[in-house]
Amino acid sequence: MKALIGGSLVSVLGIVLLVIWWKEFLMILSGILPVSLVLGGGLVIYLGFDELKENWNKENILSGSSSGEVEKYKQEIDDLKKEIESLKKG
């Protein structure tokens, strides 16, 4: 109950002070907004580049290892087929 009353009082005080200092609030907001947009845009660019780089690495790993693994498994299948044929004859 104390928190509810305290929160209500602080909210009312904040609204009153916002009305009193409206011009100063807009001045601060006009200074903070461009800086936050530049920093936010930089963060998004960094995260996008990091994700792109990660996708490139996954593609390189998959394309490089899959062809080698495919050949390995094809050879293993051929060996097993030969072994089965030799067991059928023997």
N, CA, C and O atoms as a GROMACS GRO file, in nm:
protein
  360
    1MET      N    1   0.082  -0.119   0.000
    1MET     CA    2   0.000   0.000   0.000
    1MET      C    3   0.086   0.125   0.000
    1MET      O    4   0.055   0.225  -0.065
    2LYS      N    5   0.198   0.119   0.076
    2LYS     CA    6   0.289   0.234   0.081
    2LYS      C    7   0.349   0.262  -0.056
    2LYS      O    8   0.366   0.377  -0.096
    3ALA      N    9   0.382   0.154  -0.127
    3ALA     CA   10   0.441   0.171  -0.260
    3ALA      C   11   0.342   0.235  -0.356
    3ALA      O   12   0.380   0.317  -0.440
    4LEU      N   13   0.216   0.199  -0.344
    4LEU     CA   14   0.113   0.256  -0.431
    4LEU      C   15   0.096   0.405  -0.406
    4LEU      O   16   0.086   0.484  -0.500
    5ILE      N   17   0.094   0.444  -0.280
    5ILE     CA   18   0.080   0.586  -0.246
    5ILE      C   19   0.206   0.662  -0.287
    5ILE      O   20   0.196   0.770  -0.345
    6GLY      N   21   0.322   0.606  -0.258
    6GLY     CA   22   0.448   0.671  -0.296
    6GLY      C   23   0.461   0.686  -0.446
    6GLY      O   24   0.504   0.791  -0.494
    7GLY      N   25   0.425   0.583  -0.520
    7GLY     CA   26   0.430   0.589  -0.666
    7GLY      C   27   0.335   0.692  -0.723
    7GLY      O   28   0.368   0.762  -0.818
    8SER      N   29   0.218   0.702  -0.664
    8SER     CA   30   0.121   0.802  -0.709
    8SER      C   31   0.172   0.943  -0.685
    8SER      O   32   0.160   1.029  -0.772
    9LEU      N   33   0.230   0.967  -0.567
    9LEU     CA   34   0.282   1.100  -0.536
    9LEU      C   35   0.398   1.138  -0.628
    9LEU      O   36   0.404   1.251  -0.677
   10VAL      N   37   0.487   1.045  -0.651
   10VAL     CA   38   0.601   1.072  -0.739
   10VAL      C   39   0.553   1.098  -0.882
   10VAL      O   40   0.607   1.185  -0.949
   11SER      N   41   0.454   1.024  -0.929
   11SER     CA   42   0.400   1.046  -1.064
   11SER      C   43   0.338   1.184  -1.077
   11SER      O   44   0.359   1.253  -1.176
   12VAL      N   45   0.260   1.224  -0.977
   12VAL     CA   46   0.198   1.357  -0.980
   12VAL      C   47   0.306   1.464  -0.977
   12VAL      O   48   0.298   1.562  -1.052
   13LEU      N   49   0.406   1.448  -0.891
   13LEU     CA   50   0.516   1.544  -0.884
   13LEU      C   51   0.589   1.552  -1.017
   13LEU      O   52   0.626   1.661  -1.061
   14GLY      N   53   0.611   1.438  -1.082
   14GLY     CA   54   0.677   1.436  -1.212
   14GLY      C   55   0.598   1.510  -1.318
   14GLY      O   56   0.656   1.582  -1.399
   15ILE      N   57   0.468   1.492  -1.318
   15ILE     CA   58   0.383   1.562  -1.416
   15ILE      C   59   0.386   1.713  -1.392
   15ILE      O   60   0.393   1.791  -1.486
   16VAL      N   61   0.379   1.754  -1.264
   16VAL     CA   62   0.382   1.897  -1.231
   16VAL      C   63   0.514   1.959  -1.275
   16VAL      O   64   0.517   2.066  -1.336
   17LEU      N   65   0.625   1.891  -1.244
   17LEU     CA   66   0.756   1.944  -1.282
   17LEU      C   67   0.775   1.943  -1.434
   17LEU      O   68   0.843   2.031  -1.488
   18LEU      N   69   0.717   1.846  -1.501
   18LEU     CA   70   0.725   1.843  -1.647
   18LEU      C   71   0.652   1.962  -1.707
   18LEU      O   72   0.699   2.020  -1.805
   19VAL      N   73   0.539   1.998  -1.650
   19VAL     CA   74   0.464   2.115  -1.699
   19VAL      C   75   0.542   2.242  -1.672
   19VAL      O   76   0.548   2.331  -1.757
   20ILE      N   77   0.602   2.252  -1.553
   20ILE     CA   78   0.678   2.373  -1.517
   20ILE      C   79   0.802   2.388  -1.606
   20ILE      O   80   0.831   2.497  -1.654
   21TRP      N   81   0.874   2.278  -1.627
   21TRP     CA   82   1.000   2.284  -1.701
   21TRP      C   83   0.983   2.230  -1.844
   21TRP      O   84   1.072   2.161  -1.893
   22TRP      N   85   0.874   2.260  -1.909
   22TRP     CA   86   0.846   2.206  -2.042
   22TRP      C   87   0.951   2.247  -2.144
   22TRP      O   88   0.995   2.164  -2.222
   23LYS      N   89   0.991   2.375  -2.146
   23LYS     CA   90   1.090   2.421  -2.244
   23LYS      C   91   1.225   2.352  -2.223
   23LYS      O   92   1.290   2.311  -2.319
   24GLU      N   93   1.266   2.340  -2.098
   24GLU     CA   94   1.392   2.273  -2.068
   24GLU      C   95   1.386   2.126  -2.107
   24GLU      O   96   1.483   2.069  -2.158
   25PHE      N   97   1.270   2.064  -2.082
   25PHE     CA   98   1.252   1.924  -2.120
   25PHE      C   99   1.267   1.907  -2.271
   25PHE      O  100   1.334   1.814  -2.316
   26LEU      N  101   1.206   1.996  -2.348
   26LEU     CA  102   1.217   1.987  -2.494
   26LEU      C  103   1.360   2.013  -2.541
   26LEU      O  104   1.404   1.953  -2.639
   27MET      N  105   1.431   2.101  -2.471
   27MET     CA  106   1.570   2.129  -2.508
   27MET      C  107   1.656   2.004  -2.485
   27MET      O  108   1.738   1.968  -2.569
   28ILE      N  109   1.637   1.941  -2.372
   28ILE     CA  110   1.713   1.818  -2.342
   28ILE      C  111   1.675   1.708  -2.441
   28ILE      O  112   1.761   1.636  -2.491
   29LEU      N  113   1.546   1.696  -2.468
   29LEU     CA  114   1.499   1.594  -2.561
   29LEU      C  115   1.555   1.618  -2.701
   29LEU      O  116   1.591   1.523  -2.770
   30SER      N  117   1.563   1.744  -2.742
   30SER     CA  118   1.617   1.774  -2.875
   30SER      C  119   1.766   1.744  -2.883
   30SER      O  120   1.818   1.721  -2.992
   31GLY      N  121   1.835   1.743  -2.771
   31GLY     CA  122   1.976   1.707  -2.771
   31GLY      C  123   1.999   1.557  -2.761
   31GLY      O  124   2.094   1.504  -2.817
   32ILE      N  125   1.912   1.490  -2.689
   32ILE     CA  126   1.928   1.346  -2.668
   32ILE      C  127   1.881   1.265  -2.788
   32ILE      O  128   1.942   1.163  -2.821
   33LEU      N  129   1.776   1.309  -2.853
   33LEU     CA  130   1.716   1.232  -2.962
   33LEU      C  131   1.813   1.204  -3.077
   33LEU      O  132   1.824   1.088  -3.118
   34PRO      N  133   1.884   1.303  -3.132
   34PRO     CA  134   1.977   1.271  -3.242
   34PRO      C  135   2.091   1.178  -3.199
   34PRO      O  136   2.130   1.088  -3.274
   35VAL      N  137   2.142   1.200  -3.079
   35VAL     CA  138   2.251   1.114  -3.032
   35VAL      C  139   2.203   0.971  -3.016
   35VAL      O  140   2.273   0.877  -3.055
   36SER      N  141   2.084   0.952  -2.960
   36SER     CA  142   2.032   0.817  -2.942
   36SER      C  143   2.002   0.751  -3.076
   36SER      O  144   2.020   0.630  -3.090
   37LEU      N  145   1.957   0.828  -3.174
   37LEU     CA  146   1.932   0.771  -3.306
   37LEU      C  147   2.063   0.728  -3.373
   37LEU      O  148   2.068   0.621  -3.435
   38VAL      N  149   2.167   0.809  -3.361
   38VAL     CA  150   2.296   0.773  -3.420
   38VAL      C  151   2.353   0.649  -3.353
   38VAL      O  152   2.400   0.557  -3.421
   39LEU      N  153   2.348   0.645  -3.220
   39LEU     CA  154   2.401   0.528  -3.149
   39LEU      C  155   2.318   0.403  -3.177
   39LEU      O  156   2.372   0.294  -3.194
   40GLY      N  157   2.186   0.418  -3.181
   40GLY     CA  158   2.100   0.304  -3.212
   40GLY      C  159   2.122   0.253  -3.353
   40GLY      O  160   2.125   0.132  -3.376
   41GLY      N  161   2.138   0.345  -3.448
   41GLY     CA  162   2.167   0.304  -3.585
   41GLY      C  163   2.300   0.233  -3.597
   41GLY      O  164   2.313   0.134  -3.670
   42GLY      N  165   2.400   0.283  -3.526
   42GLY     CA  166   2.530   0.216  -3.526
   42GLY      C  167   2.523   0.076  -3.469
   42GLY      O  168   2.586  -0.016  -3.519
   43LEU      N  169   2.445   0.061  -3.363
   43LEU     CA  170   2.428  -0.071  -3.302
   43LEU      C  171   2.359  -0.167  -3.399
   43LEU      O  172   2.398  -0.283  -3.410
   44VAL      N  173   2.257  -0.120  -3.468
   44VAL     CA  174   2.186  -0.205  -3.564
   44VAL      C  175   2.277  -0.244  -3.680
   44VAL      O  176   2.274  -0.358  -3.726
   45ILE      N  177   2.358  -0.150  -3.728
   45ILE     CA  178   2.452  -0.181  -3.836
   45ILE      C  179   2.553  -0.286  -3.790
   45ILE      O  180   2.582  -0.380  -3.863
   46TYR      N  181   2.605  -0.270  -3.669
   46TYR     CA  182   2.702  -0.366  -3.615
   46TYR      C  183   2.639  -0.504  -3.603
   46TYR      O  184   2.700  -0.603  -3.644
   47LEU      N  185   2.518  -0.512  -3.548
   47LEU     CA  186   2.453  -0.642  -3.532
   47LEU      C  187   2.420  -0.705  -3.667
   47LEU      O  188   2.431  -0.826  -3.683
   48GLY      N  189   2.378  -0.624  -3.763
   48GLY     CA  190   2.350  -0.676  -3.897
   48GLY      C  191   2.475  -0.730  -3.964
   48GLY      O  192   2.471  -0.835  -4.028
   49PHE      N  193   2.586  -0.657  -3.951
   49PHE     CA  194   2.712  -0.702  -4.010
   49PHE      C  195   2.759  -0.830  -3.942
   49PHE      O  196   2.809  -0.921  -4.008
   50ASP      N  197   2.744  -0.838  -3.810
   50ASP     CA  198   2.785  -0.956  -3.736
   50ASP      C  199   2.702  -1.077  -3.780
   50ASP      O  200   2.756  -1.187  -3.795
   51GLU      N  201   2.573  -1.058  -3.799
   51GLU     CA  202   2.486  -1.167  -3.844
   51GLU      C  203   2.522  -1.210  -3.985
   51GLU      O  204   2.523  -1.329  -4.016
   52LEU      N  205   2.551  -1.114  -4.072
   52LEU     CA  206   2.590  -1.145  -4.209
   52LEU      C  207   2.720  -1.224  -4.212
   52LEU      O  208   2.733  -1.321  -4.286
   53LYS      N  209   2.816  -1.182  -4.131
   53LYS     CA  210   2.944  -1.252  -4.124
   53LYS      C  211   2.925  -1.394  -4.071
   53LYS      O  212   2.991  -1.487  -4.118
   54GLU      N  213   2.837  -1.410  -3.974
   54GLU     CA  214   2.808  -1.542  -3.920
   54GLU      C  215   2.746  -1.633  -4.026
   54GLU      O  216   2.780  -1.751  -4.034
   55ASN      N  217   2.655  -1.578  -4.106
   55ASN     CA  218   2.593  -1.657  -4.212
   55ASN      C  219   2.695  -1.696  -4.318
   55ASN      O  220   2.690  -1.808  -4.370
   56TRP      N  221   2.786  -1.607  -4.352
   56TRP     CA  222   2.891  -1.640  -4.448
   56TRP      C  223   2.978  -1.754  -4.396
   56TRP      O  224   3.012  -1.845  -4.471
   57ASN      N  225   3.013  -1.750  -4.267
   57ASN     CA  226   3.095  -1.856  -4.210
   57ASN      C  227   3.021  -1.989  -4.211
   57ASN      O  228   3.082  -2.092  -4.239
   58LYS      N  229   2.890  -1.988  -4.182
   58LYS     CA  230   2.812  -2.112  -4.185
   58LYS      C  231   2.809  -2.169  -4.326
   58LYS      O  232   2.822  -2.290  -4.344
   59GLU      N  233   2.790  -2.083  -4.426
   59GLU     CA  234   2.786  -2.130  -4.564
   59GLU      C  235   2.920  -2.189  -4.606
   59GLU      O  236   2.924  -2.292  -4.673
   60ASN      N  237   3.030  -2.125  -4.565
   60ASN     CA  238   3.161  -2.177  -4.600
   60ASN      C  239   3.187  -2.311  -4.533
   60ASN      O  240   3.243  -2.402  -4.595
   61ILE      N  241   3.147  -2.323  -4.409
   61ILE     CA  242   3.168  -2.449  -4.337
   61ILE      C  243   3.084  -2.559  -4.400
   61ILE      O  244   3.133  -2.670  -4.421
   62LEU      N  245   2.957  -2.529  -4.429
   62LEU     CA  246   2.869  -2.631  -4.486
   62LEU      C  247   2.912  -2.671  -4.625
   62LEU      O  248   2.911  -2.790  -4.658
   63SER      N  249   2.949  -2.576  -4.708
   63SER     CA  250   2.986  -2.609  -4.846
   63SER      C  251   3.119  -2.683  -4.850
   63SER      O  252   3.136  -2.773  -4.933
   64GLY      N  253   3.212  -2.648  -4.765
   64GLY     CA  254   3.342  -2.714  -4.765
   64GLY      C  255   3.337  -2.854  -4.707
   64GLY      O  256   3.398  -2.945  -4.763
   65SER      N  257   3.267  -2.872  -4.599
   65SER     CA  258   3.267  -3.002  -4.533
   65SER      C  259   3.170  -3.099  -4.599
   65SER      O  260   3.194  -3.220  -4.596
   66SER      N  261   3.063  -3.052  -4.657
   66SER     CA  262   2.963  -3.142  -4.711
   66SER      C  263   3.015  -3.218  -4.833
   66SER      O  264   2.985  -3.336  -4.849
   67SER      N  265   3.092  -3.152  -4.919
   67SER     CA  266   3.141  -3.221  -5.038
   67SER      C  267   3.242  -3.329  -4.999
   67SER      O  268   3.243  -3.437  -5.058
   68GLY      N  269   3.326  -3.302  -4.901
   68GLY     CA  270   3.421  -3.402  -4.853
   68GLY      C  271   3.351  -3.517  -4.785
   68GLY      O  272   3.389  -3.633  -4.803
   69GLU      N  273   3.250  -3.487  -4.706
   69GLU     CA  274   3.176  -3.591  -4.637
   69GLU      C  275   3.096  -3.675  -4.735
   69GLU      O  276   3.084  -3.796  -4.717
   70VAL      N  277   3.041  -3.613  -4.837
   70VAL     CA  278   2.963  -3.687  -4.936
   70VAL      C  279   3.052  -3.788  -5.006
   70VAL      O  280   3.014  -3.904  -5.024
   71GLU      N  281   3.170  -3.746  -5.046
   71GLU     CA  282   3.263  -3.838  -5.113
   71GLU      C  283   3.304  -3.951  -5.020
   71GLU      O  284   3.316  -4.066  -5.063
   72LYS      N  285   3.325  -3.919  -4.894
   72LYS     CA  286   3.363  -4.021  -4.796
   72LYS      C  287   3.253  -4.125  -4.780
   72LYS      O  288   3.280  -4.245  -4.777
   73TYR      N  289   3.128  -4.078  -4.771
   73TYR     CA  290   3.016  -4.171  -4.754
   73TYR      C  291   2.989  -4.251  -4.882
   73TYR      O  292   2.950  -4.367  -4.874
   74LYS      N  293   3.010  -4.190  -4.998
   74LYS     CA  294   2.994  -4.264  -5.123
   74LYS      C  295   3.096  -4.378  -5.130
   74LYS      O  296   3.064  -4.489  -5.171
   75GLN      N  297   3.219  -4.348  -5.091
   75GLN     CA  298   3.323  -4.450  -5.091
   75GLN      C  299   3.290  -4.561  -4.992
   75GLN      O  300   3.310  -4.679  -5.021
   76GLU      N  301   3.238  -4.524  -4.876
   76GLU     CA  302   3.202  -4.623  -4.775
   76GLU      C  303   3.087  -4.711  -4.825
   76GLU      O  304   3.087  -4.832  -4.800
   77ILE      N  305   2.991  -4.652  -4.894
   77ILE     CA  306   2.879  -4.730  -4.949
   77ILE      C  307   2.929  -4.827  -5.055
   77ILE      O  308   2.886  -4.942  -5.058
   78ASP      N  309   3.019  -4.781  -5.141
   78ASP     CA  310   3.075  -4.869  -5.243
   78ASP      C  311   3.150  -4.985  -5.179
   78ASP      O  312   3.139  -5.099  -5.224
   79ASP      N  313   3.227  -4.957  -5.075
   79ASP     CA  314   3.300  -5.063  -5.005
   79ASP      C  315   3.205  -5.164  -4.942
   79ASP      O  316   3.228  -5.284  -4.948
   80LEU      N  317   3.097  -5.115  -4.883
   80LEU     CA  318   3.000  -5.205  -4.821
   80LEU      C  319   2.927  -5.288  -4.925
   80LEU      O  320   2.896  -5.405  -4.901
   81LYS      N  321   2.898  -5.229  -5.042
   81LYS     CA  322   2.835  -5.305  -5.149
   81LYS      C  323   2.926  -5.418  -5.196
   81LYS      O  324   2.880  -5.530  -5.219
   82LYS      N  325   3.054  -5.388  -5.210
   82LYS     CA  326   3.150  -5.491  -5.252
   82LYS      C  327   3.160  -5.601  -5.147
   82LYS      O  328   3.168  -5.720  -5.181
   83GLU      N  329   3.157  -5.562  -5.021
   83GLU     CA  330   3.164  -5.661  -4.913
   83GLU      C  331   3.040  -5.750  -4.912
   83GLU      O  332   3.050  -5.871  -4.889
   84ILE      N  333   2.923  -5.692  -4.936
   84ILE     CA  334   2.799  -5.770  -4.941
   84ILE      C  335   2.802  -5.867  -5.058
   84ILE      O  336   2.762  -5.982  -5.044
   85GLU      N  337   2.850  -5.821  -5.173
   85GLU     CA  338   2.859  -5.908  -5.290
   85GLU      C  339   2.955  -6.024  -5.265
   85GLU      O  340   2.928  -6.138  -5.304
   86SER      N  341   3.066  -5.995  -5.198
   86SER     CA  342   3.162  -6.102  -5.170
   86SER      C  343   3.105  -6.201  -5.070
   86SER      O  344   3.135  -6.321  -5.077
   87LEU      N  345   3.023  -6.155  -4.976
   87LEU     CA  346   2.961  -6.246  -4.880
   87LEU      C  347   2.853  -6.331  -4.946
   87LEU      O  348   2.834  -6.447  -4.909
   88LYS      N  349   2.782  -6.274  -5.044
   88LYS     CA  350   2.681  -6.350  -5.115
   88LYS      C  351   2.745  -6.463  -5.196
   88LYS      O  352   2.690  -6.574  -5.203
   89LYS      N  353   2.860  -6.436  -5.258
   89LYS     CA  354   2.928  -6.534  -5.341
   89LYS      C  355   2.996  -6.641  -5.254
   89LYS      O  356   3.005  -6.757  -5.294
   90GLY      N  357   3.041  -6.603  -5.138
   90GLY     CA  358   3.120  -6.692  -5.053
   90GLY      C  359   3.041  -6.778  -4.968
   90GLY      O  360   3.096  -6.858  -4.892
   0.00000   0.00000   0.00000
